[in-house]
Amino acid sequence: MSTHTTLHVLPRSVYYSVYAALLVLLLATVGAAYIDLGAFNFLVSMAIAVIKAVLIMLIFMHVRYSERLVWIFASAAFFWLAVLIRMSLNDYFTRAG
Amino acid sequence: MDLLGTEVMFFGGLFTGFVVYRFTDPRAFALASRQLDILMGTINTFVLLTSSLTMALAVRAGQEGDRKGQVRYLLLTMLRRPSSSGSRRASTTRSTRSTWSPAPRSAPRGCTCRRTRRRSWSSSRSSFFVFYFFMTGLHALHMVIGLGVMAAMVVLANRGRFTPDYYTPLEMTGLYWHFVDLVWVFLFPLLYLVELHK
């Protein structure tokens, strides 16, 4: 990948703060799991997982500081994943019985 | 990035399958999920997140051409590895492997009736553990591969191969590693957490 020529070296503190945020989110997701929120348990834990994933991708994986092409590749993967899941669920949950 | 795109699809298929089965029989999945040890799962996640941090710092050392830093952070990242799979093994052996492993020879404990036993293997509860073992197993396989790649990186870094102008292999290793972490970020709540109140 040729992107690293455009990268600037992030200060260590950025990595440590992202790490701290990830740990807080980990505790939050475990804590939220113990509270009965009904259907929202699923949504809350997935929302937290998405936030964690975005943090890891943007900072640890340097997507935030990369060129547009990397953004396109990264989002294309998740876009197709969304299509895959959506279509499969459409199929399964619209069948009778 | 190409490789990681295909990896997203690879794990994505499994996630889709898991979600479909979960909504087809939510009660059985909830019962099965509660057999897992949340503390162990949490420790495992913590270990993985930490190894992601040290990996990011190793890549950063690569950007700076800091040879010692690269080696140190790579070794730290690798150190975390066995402890992580160890805790996963513990989290499965404690209650689940003996009772709910999809392997046919071990029947559920306290289950004497042959018919019930057989039925339980075709039930969704054991299909939860098919997903559990397959997905965590596949994840573990990725970690083992990562370990091998990282060992090679340590050797290269130690020889001073990576400079601020050229550290692409190191960066690739980092991307791969963070991806493995990313998968676990979704696996952990799906397998361990979302079913506590069903």
Interface residues (C-beta under 8 A of the other chain):
Chain A: M1 H4 L7 V9 L10 R12 Y15 Y16 V18 Y19 L22 L23 L26 T29 V30 A33 Y34 D36 L37 G38 N41 F42 S45 M46 I48 A49 K52 A53 I56 M57 I59 F60 M61 H62 V70 F73 A74 A76 A77 F78 W80 L81 L84 I85 S88 L89 Y92 F93
Chain B: M1 D2 L4 G5 V8 M9 G12 G13 F15 T16 V19 V20 F23 T24 I38 T42 T45 F46 L49 T50 S52 L53 M55 A56 L57 R60 Q63 E64 Y167 T168 E171 M172 G174 L175 H178 F179 D181 L182 V185 F186 F188 P189 L190 Y192 L193 V194 L196 H197
